[in-house]
């Protein structure tokens, strides 16, 4: 199974993950990123680079978080690919601090 973006990305949208992705599986809205599970090759290069630990292997999701897989799938289909690293949201530093990272 591919990796998924969790709610930790909300209000952050750090894009270090995009810079290491070999297949352009990231899609973005105004407030977060999503992974297209049909494009993700499960290389895990993005996992350690996320400053807010927002990327998880779908097998490692907490109980009840399985809906995140479908959310990532659905939103990735609706949103444009994010292929280039960009600045995080202005709220990212505060969100990161609130998450304890």
C-alpha positions as CSV (number, residue, x, y, z in Angstrom):
1,X,0.0,0.0,0.0
2,X,1.2,3.6,-0.7
3,X,1.8,6.3,1.8
4,X,-0.8,8.9,2.8
5,X,-0.7,12.4,4.1
6,X,-2.3,12.8,7.5
7,X,-4.0,15.8,9.1
8,X,-0.7,17.0,10.4
9,X,-0.2,18.6,7.0
10,X,-3.2,20.8,7.6
11,X,-2.2,24.5,7.7
12,X,1.4,23.7,7.0
13,X,1.9,22.4,3.5
14,X,5.6,21.9,3.7
15,X,6.8,20.7,0.4
16,X,10.2,19.1,1.1
17,X,8.4,15.8,0.3
18,X,7.7,17.0,-3.2
19,X,11.5,17.6,-3.8
20,X,12.4,14.0,-3.1
21,X,9.4,12.3,-4.9
22,X,10.5,10.4,-8.0
23,X,7.0,10.1,-9.5
24,X,5.1,13.4,-8.8
25,X,2.4,11.8,-6.7
26,X,1.7,14.9,-4.6
27,X,-1.3,17.1,-5.1
28,X,-2.1,20.2,-3.3
29,X,-5.0,22.3,-2.1
30,X,-4.7,25.8,-0.5
31,X,-4.1,24.3,2.9
32,X,-2.4,20.9,2.6
33,X,-1.0,18.1,0.3
34,X,-2.4,14.7,-0.7
35,X,-0.7,11.6,-2.1
36,X,-2.2,9.9,-5.2
37,X,-2.1,6.2,-4.2
38,X,-2.3,5.1,-7.8
39,X,1.0,7.0,-8.6
40,X,2.9,6.5,-5.3
41,X,5.5,3.8,-5.7
42,X,5.9,3.4,-1.9
43,X,9.6,4.4,-1.9
44,X,9.2,6.1,1.4
45,X,11.7,8.9,0.5
46,X,9.2,11.5,1.7
47,X,8.6,10.1,5.2
48,X,11.7,11.2,7.0
49,X,11.9,14.6,5.4
50,X,8.5,15.9,6.5
51,X,9.0,18.4,9.3
52,X,5.6,17.6,10.9
53,X,5.6,13.9,10.4
54,X,2.5,14.2,8.2
55,X,3.3,11.2,5.9
56,X,2.6,7.7,7.0
57,X,2.6,4.2,5.5
58,X,-1.0,3.3,5.1
59,X,-0.3,0.2,7.2
60,X,0.9,2.3,10.1
61,X,-2.3,4.4,10.4
62,X,-4.0,4.5,13.7
63,X,-7.3,2.6,14.0
64,X,-10.1,4.6,12.5
65,X,-7.7,6.6,10.2
66,X,-8.3,4.4,7.2
67,X,-10.5,7.0,5.8
68,X,-7.4,9.0,5.1
69,X,-6.5,6.6,2.3
70,X,-9.7,7.4,0.5
71,X,-9.4,11.1,1.3
72,X,-6.0,11.2,-0.3
73,X,-7.2,9.2,-3.3
74,X,-10.3,11.4,-3.9
75,X,-8.5,14.8,-3.3
76,X,-5.5,13.8,-5.5
77,X,-7.9,13.3,-8.4
78,X,-9.5,16.7,-7.9
79,X,-6.3,18.8,-7.4
80,X,-3.3,19.7,-9.5
81,X,0.1,18.0,-9.1
82,X,2.6,19.8,-6.9
83,X,5.9,19.1,-8.6
84,X,8.1,21.9,-7.3
85,X,9.0,22.7,-3.7
86,X,7.6,26.0,-2.5
87,X,7.3,28.0,0.7
88,X,5.2,26.6,3.4
89,X,2.0,28.4,4.5
90,X,2.3,31.4,6.7
91,X,0.6,29.3,9.5
92,X,3.2,26.5,9.2
93,X,5.6,27.5,11.9
94,X,2.8,27.9,14.5
95,X,1.2,24.6,13.4
96,X,4.5,22.8,13.7
97,X,5.0,24.2,17.2
98,X,1.5,23.1,18.1
99,X,2.2,19.6,16.9
100,X,5.3,19.5,19.0
101,X,7.9,19.4,16.2
